[in-house]
Amino acid sequence: MASSECGIALGRLTVLTQLSVNENGLNESEVNEKRKISGWNELIERRTSFLKLFFKQFQDVMIYILLIAALISLLLPFFESGALAREDLVNATVIVAVILANAVFGFTQEIRAENAIALLRKLTAPQAKVRREGKIKIIPSRDIVPGDLVLVEAGDRMSADGRVVASSSLEADEASLTGESIPVAKIADLNTKSEFGSPGMLYAGTLITRGYGEVLVTATGLETEIGKISSMVSELETPATPLQIQLKKAGKTIGMVVLFLCGLIFVLGLFRGLPASDMFFTAVTLAVAAVPEGLPAIVTICLALGVQRMIKKNALIRRMDAIETLGNVTVICADKTGTITENKMQVKKIWVLERGNENRALVVAASCNRAELPDIGDPTEIALIEEAEAKKIGRLPIHDEEVPFTSEAKYMVTVHDRDGKKIRFMKGAPEVVAGFTEPELKLKILAEAESLSMQGFRVIAVAEGFNEKMSFGGLIALMDSPRKDLQISLRKAEFAGIRTIMITGDHPATALAVASAVGIRTDRVITGAELEKMSVDDLQAALKTSSVFARVKPVHKVKILKALQETGEIVAMTGDGVNDAPALKSAHVGVAMGRSGTDIARGSAAMILTDDNYSTIVEAVAEGRKIYDNIKKSVQFLFRSNMGEIAIIAVSILAGMPIALLPLHILWINLVTDSLPALALANEEGERDIMLRTPRRRDGGIFGGQWPILFLTVVINVCVTIGIFVYSMNILDAGLETARTMALTATIVFQLSVAYSIHSNQPVLTGLFRTNIMLVAAIMISLLLHLGLLLSPLSGLFNVTPLSLKHWILIFAVNIPAFLILEAAKIPAISKRGCPG
């Protein structure tokens, strides 16, 4: 047993002996044997079956409309002429084929999205600290088996049911099982019964709120109390993100407009004397084609791809809606330790009242300590143990933990046996520890602590005593250097319009020294004590110029957060402790530390940093902006293309000419242009100036500032298609089928050029234009599919015909100027925004 083991070591051995349990825990062979019996420690995940997922693709109003249209196209000829024409059968067959093709495509993408979410769950799975073969190990919680010895402390969430075999001031929040919000004291007791509610038992899903304990696992997986009611608490479906809801509403609104326009087109066609069946079929096809029913799927895919990219950048997104919010962030409130700094503490100086007592101070610091080498525990405590080991100084076993460390108290007291006597060791913040020592020494201690803090050191004070009165042991100065790449990331955030506020529990002088070193500008350092006396208005005024907070408690974070939010700021807040949970949950984007964070902190956060690095937050903001941009591009491409199709049909009817595009042509356009290019846009690498823009307005909307270019695109689409159609009929003297084929091909080429234009905000001639290889491939595949249709036997079914080389040259000759006009339309927006340099 490690010498720093918490609490009642004799009691632990007694309990384990009575239970016939090896104090060193299980070995590997025992773990494997028990796993064969109990299985993995996890609840059964209920995933949607492939069959159900496939049929889900048909559960859409637009699909129902298409199926009804197919049925009507088969029945209407019988009422009109008593027979079914070949063309009617072809129409119905093609509709069904298009529906099946869309279903297969949607099914494939949903499988991809589900796999991405499954990977996310795996990567964010909780971990547990266990004792196996005499060593403390951190393992995934699903690896726990009955008989394991699990070590828990404040902030941990239990992953299995178990019996307490050692405890020190141990309390657990069992609200998830009992509904009782008051934490329950837990003790090691030989008379403990395994029945639910026993004070000697801890249960999966409950939260350790105070103290430390060691637990003998008695049940895992479905055998735990929470496992027995898993069907009541199992996750059903991932809720829709705000953006998906916004797009769904937009889709419904546009759907109503489209249905009205299609109804108008139907009436206009009847006035022109066109067959009712043809006009009905045209109107229905237009309605289905113009409403982008695949929008939610595109959004999910964009977000899922973003989650996967963020994983590679050390950011795990727990809630996909956080990706949308990341692009809006205006303030990052970052903890100093571990986020701004390396979180690798080293002892640099030891100050004592009498020279020669340095080692004595180290004994206290290393013994009043629950960390375990090499890396289990708080970095400061690890550094103290490493310094003691380097100087061959032994640690005294902890007999009892009288006062567990909390971020509010800022100190801890442990009891040890030394020379047959009980001695109390204290370790904590200098101003707290000094308050327990001799009054005449307090000012001297605080002056030296202030001096060390001014030099950028983190200062820990130690004391010892046999009763309530403590004798001062010394000050230990540690240094946690700022991260090497931090200044670059801070400047990057500043250019992106994002302000950084540093929050720490350290001394104000230490905080100011670190802030000055990394370039965080502030007019002063506000302490937690000052913060408590400030009104909301005073704090909001101070926040305009103050960016460093010191000696802050977790409750102060919430106050800072609310003050920022009330002034309209979008805040990302970091945290790692139990008491950080309220701030993490209240923030627009709560960011938990993956290495040092507690389970409750990670559970409350929207994003987890696997490297605890500030730079990762900035990278995540950039990724969030990129993902939102990609969603916006995909959505705008779909709407620009689909609205153009309606306009082409409407102009054909109003002009009294033959309809340029048949219903089957419209379905083919959507199948060829709406799928692969839209997905390729979701894989964009991001604009060069993405972190040179100010954060976007939350109320800007997906179409903010895009209506003029949408109107321009529709007008150009109509001019290109109708122009080609009329020129073919009147000048080239081509037949109707050839003219429609040219109009169809011209529309497809134009819409693919729209996709290529929309993928970058920069005009192609500026030299800053990027090439998306995936988009180029999607465009080429789409063109080859269309060429294949024209040259295949299916051309007769779609009423199209192969085109000659001069036809293709004409189509591209018309589309090139159209593309250049769209590129030129970007210039005013660039001039207004400012070209990135």
C-alpha positions, -999 to +999 in steps of 0.1 A: +000+000+000+013+034-010+023+055+020+000+084+010-031+062+010-060+081+024-076+074+056-078+047+082-053+023+066-058-001+095-096+000+090-091-008+053-070-038+060-094-051+086-124-048+063-105-064+034-093-093+056-128-099+069-141-100+033-112-123+022-101-098-004-065-093-015-054-058-005-034-055-038-065-060-059-071-084-088-045-097-111-049-100-149-060-136-150-086-130-123-099-100-142-103-121-174-121-149-155-146-125-139-152-107-172-162-141-188-189-143-161-201-107-157-193-093-191-184-056-198-194-030-173-219-012-196-256-009-203-269-023-235-269+004-262-301+004-282-291+013-317-317+016-345-317-015-367-305-011-403-339-021-416-357+005-395-331+031-405-337+024-442-375+027-440-371+059-419-359+075-452-394+072-466-410+090-436-412+124-452-440+145-465-422+151-498-417+114-503-455+108-497-463+135-523-440+118-548-456+084-542-490+099-546-479+115-578-466+082-591-499+065-582-519+093-599-497+092-630-508+055-633-545+060-625-552+093-643-548+079-679-574+052-672-599+080-663-589+101-693-585+075-721-591+041-705-555+029-711-521+033-697-495+049-720-459+040-721-448+075-710-471+073-679-455+040-669-420+054-674-429+085-652-441+063-624-411+040-626-386+068-627-402+084-596-400+052-577-363+048-588-355+083-577-371+077-543-351+045-539-319+062-549-325+090-524-334+065-497-301+045-503-281+077-502-298+090-470-295+055-454-257+055-461-252+090-447-272+082-415-250+051-410-220+073-412-235+098-388-244+070-363-209+056-365-194+090-358-217+095-328-208+060-316-171+068-319-178+100-299-194+080-271-164+057-270-139+085-268-158+104-241-164+072-221-156+077-183-126+063-167-120+048-133-090+045-109-085+009-098-060-010-077-047-041-096-017-062-087-007-036-061-006-007-085-030+021-091-042+022-128-066+044-147-088+022-170-120+027-190-150+022-167-164-005-190-133-027-180-143-028-143-153-063-130-168-074-097-140-078-072-121-047-084-109-022-059-119+013-072-105+045-057-129+075-057-127+111-046-148+143-048-159+149-084-159+113-095-190+095-107-194+059-097-193+034-126-204+003-107-220-007-074-197-015-046-190-018-009-169+009+008-138-006+024-120+027+032-133+062+036-124+097+047-151+123+049-168+104+021-202+117+008-222+109-023-250+125-041-276+098-048-302+120-064-299+101-097-313+071-079-333+084-050-343+119-059-328+131-026-306+161-033-287+161+001-254+142-001-253+110+020-223+101+042-206+069+034-185+048+057-165+015+057-184-008+080-180-046+086-217-049+092-227-033+059-255-050+041-256-049+003-292-038+003-301-005-015-296+026+006-270+012+029-244+038+042-217+013+034-226+010-003-219+032-033-239+029-066-233+034-102-243+068-115-240+085-082-216+114-077-189+117-050-193+152-036-167+151-008-138+131+006-121+100-006-129+063-005-120+028-018-147+006-030-149-032-035-171-036-067-200-059-061-221-054-093-214-041-128-235-034-160-271-045-159-266-060-124-262-025-109-291-007-094-292+018-123-288-011-147-319-027-134-339+003-144-319+011-176-350+007-198-364+038-180-333+060-183-319+047-217-312+074-242-339+074-270-328+098-297-303+126-300-323+159-299-323+181-329-298+210-328-311+246-328-297+250-364-316+219-375-348+232-360-342+266-376-337+249-410-367+227-406-388+258-399-373+275-429-379+245-450-416+244-440-420+281-447-403+278-481-424+247-487-456+267-483-443+293-507-433+267-532-466+249-530-483+282-536-461+289-566-466+254-580-504+257-576-501+290-595-481+273-622-508+245-624-535+271-628-515+291-654-510+259-674-547+251-674-554+287-687-530+280-716-549+248-724-521+224-714-533+189-703-544+188-667-525+155-660-493+170-674-496+202-654-505+183-622-475+161-626-453+191-634-465+210-603-461+180-580-426+174-593-416+210-589-429+210-553-409+180-544-378+192-562-379+227-548-383+218-511-349+205-499-362+177-477-326+165-473-315+196-453-316+179-418-295+150-431-270+175-446-267+194-413-263+161-394-235+150-417-218+184-415-218+183-377-207+146-376-178+153-399-169+183-378-170+162-346-146+137-362-122+165-373-123+180-338-113+147-323-081+148-343-075+183-328-079+171-292-114+184-287-143+160-280-178+175-286-204+161-263-233+181-277-234+187-314-253+220-310-221+233-293-204+234-327-230+260-339-223+281-309-185+279-311-186+301-342-203+329-321-179+329-291-167+364-282-151+357-248-130+327-236-128+325-198-098+302-193-083+287-161-047+296-157-034+263-145-032+236-172-050+257-198-028+288-200+002+270-185+018+236-190+003+221-159+037+206-151+047+220-117+083+220-104+095+230-070+119+259-074+124+274-039+117+264-003+116+293+022+117+284+059+121+304+091+153+286+101+178+274+075+181+236+075+143+229+079+137+226+042+135+188+043+110+190+072+088+212+051+090+187+023+079+158+046+047+177+054+041+186+018+046+151+005+027+134+033-003+157+034-009+146-001-031+121-020-013+121-053+004+089-067+034+088-089+039+089-118+008+110-128-022+103-106-034+134-088-031+171-089+001+184-107+011+205-077+009+175-054+027+153-078+055+180-080+058+180-042+062+142-041+087+142-070+108+167-051+106+146-019+116+115-038+145+133-055+159+142-021+152+107-007+127+121+018+101+095+030+063+101+033+043+093+063+012+072+058-021+091+063-040+078+093-070+101+088-079+130+065-093+155+090-101+182+064-102+172+027-090+198+003-118+219-014-114+249-037-135+269-012-114+261+019-081+262+000-063+239+025-063+203+038-054+186+071-042+150+075-033+130+106-002+108+108+017+086+132+051+098+141+072+084+169+041+068+184+022+101+185-006+115+163+006+146+144-015+169+122-001+182+089-016+211+070-010+223+034-027+251+015-028+287+004-004+309+024-030+333+036-051+304+050-023+285+066-008+316+081-041+322+099-036+290+119+000+299+130+014+323+155-001+358+149+034+375+151+046+354+121+016+360+099+027+393+084+062+380+077+048+348+060+024+368+039+051+393+029+074+365+017+046+348-001+037+380-018+074+384-029+075+349-044+041+354-061+053+386-077+081+365-093+054+343-109+057+314-085+027+294-072+032+293-034+021+266-010+024+269+027+028+240+051+024+237+089+023+209+115+011+205+151-002+182+178-034+201+185-054+229+171-024+253+172-001+248+142+036+256+138+046+271+105+067+248+084+076+268+053+067+282+019+072+261-012+075+280-045+065+261-076+066+272-112+042+262-140+055+277-172+031+291-198+025+269-229+050+276-257+024+281-284+001+302-262+010+336-274+003+327-311-031+313-301-040+344-280-031+367-310-052+344-333-082+347-309-077+385-307-077+388-345-109+368-346-126+393-323-124+370-292-113+383-259-095+361-233-101+364-196-078+344-173-093+330-140-072+314-113-073+304-077-036+315-074-023+346-058-030+379-076+007+386-081+012+352-097-018+357-119-005+391-131+030+377-137+016+349-159-008+373-177+020+397-185+043+369-197+017+356-222+003+390-233-031+391-217-038+428-212-055+440-180-057+472-161-058+453-128-063+420-111-097+414-095-097+390-065-125+368-053-129+389-022-133+420-043-157+402-066-180+392-038-185+429-028-192+440-064-227+446-078-235+433-112-232+468-127-198+473-110-186+440-123-198+447-158-180+480-158-148+464-145-150+437-171-145+463-199-109+467-189-100+439-165-091+405-179-075+387-149-092+373-118-073+357-089-081+338-057-114+329-074-138+303-061-160+282-085-191+302-074-173+334-086-171+319-121-209+319-123-210+356-113-184+365-140-203+344-166-237+360-159-222+395-160-207+388-194-238+371-207-260+400-197-239+424-218-245+402-249-212+383-249-211+346-260-189+329-235-168+297-235-159+288-199-133+263-188-134+242-156-123+209-141-137+206-106-170+195-091-180+231-082-172+243-118-203+223-130-228+252-127-206+275-146-199+249-173-235+242-177-246+278-178-219+289-203-228+290-240-200+265-244-187+247-213-152+234-218-140+206-194-105+194-190-100+158-202-069+151-182-075+169-149-113+173-150-137+154-128-165+133-141-191+158-131-172+186-149-169+165-181-206+156-178-217+192-175-195+205-204-203+207-241-167+202-251-138+182-235-102+191-242-081+159-242-049+180-239-062+207-215-047+233-238-060+268-245-048+266-281-073+237-286-102+260-277-091+285-303-087+257-329-122+245-319-136+280-325-120+280-359-135+245-366-169+257-354-168+286-377-158+264-406-185+239-399-212+266-398-198+281-431-200+247-447-236+241-436-244+276-448-228+269-482-246+235-486-280+250-477-276+281-499-265+259-529-296+237-525-319+267-524-303+286-552-305+255-575-340+245-565-356+280-568-340+283-603-359+252-614-393+267-604-384+300-621-376+281-654-409+263-655-428+295-645-412+316-673-418+288-698-455+289-691-458+327-688-440+331-721-464+307-739-436+284-750-432+247-746-421+238-711-383+237-711-378+210-685-401+180-680-409+167-646-385+137-651-358+162-660-363+181-627-361+148-607-329+140-626-314+174-619-320+170-582-306+135-581-274+145-600-267+180-586-281+180-551-264+150-535-226+147-542-218+185-546-238+194-514-218+167-495-185+179-509-193+214-497-197+199-462-160+189-464-146+223-472-113+232-455-125+266-445-119+302-458-085+317-453-100+346-434-121+325-411-102+337-380-098+372-392-136+379-390-155+391-360-179+365-345-211+362-365-243+376-350-265+349-335-296+364-351-280+366-385-297+335-398-285+310-424-295+333-453-283+366-438-271+389-465-276+362-492-310+372-507-295+395-535-271+368-547-299+342-545-321+364-567-291+370-591-284+332-593-321+324-601-322+351-628-289+339-645-302+302-643-334+312-661-315+333-687-290+304-694-316+277-696-344+295-715-318+312-737-303+278-747-338+264-752-351+292-774-318+294-794-319+257-801-355+258-812-354+290-833-318+294-845-304+259-846-338+246-857-334+216-834-363+194-824-381+198-791-364+168-776-329+181-785-338+216-772-350+202-739-319+180-736-297+211-742-318+231-716-314+202-691-277+199-697-273+237-695-291+237-661-270+209-647-237+226-659-249+259-644-259+244-610-225+226-608-208+258-615-228+274-587-215+247-564-179+255-574-185+292-571-202+290-537-174+269-521-152+300-516-159+336-507-129+346-529-133+351-566-114+326-588-093+354-604-079+368-571-053+341-566-067+334-531-093+309-545-089+274-532-096+241-549-117+215-531-106+182-547-137+164-534-159+190-549-141+188-583-146+150-581-183+154-573-188+177-602-170+154-626-190+124-614-222+143-618-213+153-654-203+117-662-236+104-648-255+129-670-234+120-700-240+083-693-278+090-693-276+108-727-256+079-742-275+050-726-307+032-735-323+051-706-322+083-727-355+074-743-372+069-710-362+104-699-370+120-733-334+131-739-311+125-768-273+125-773-258+159-780-232+168-806-198+185-798-211+219-810-240+216-786-216+210-757-194+239-768-225+262-769-236+251-734-202+258-719-198+290-739-230+303-723-222+290-688-186+305-686-198+341-686-226+332-662-200+317-638-178+348-641-208+371-633-214+350-601-177+355-592-178+392-599-208+394-575-184+384-546-163+416-550-186+441-532-188+417-502-150+413-501-145+450-503-169+455-474-153+428-453-117+435-461-094+411-480-073+389-457-037+398-457 
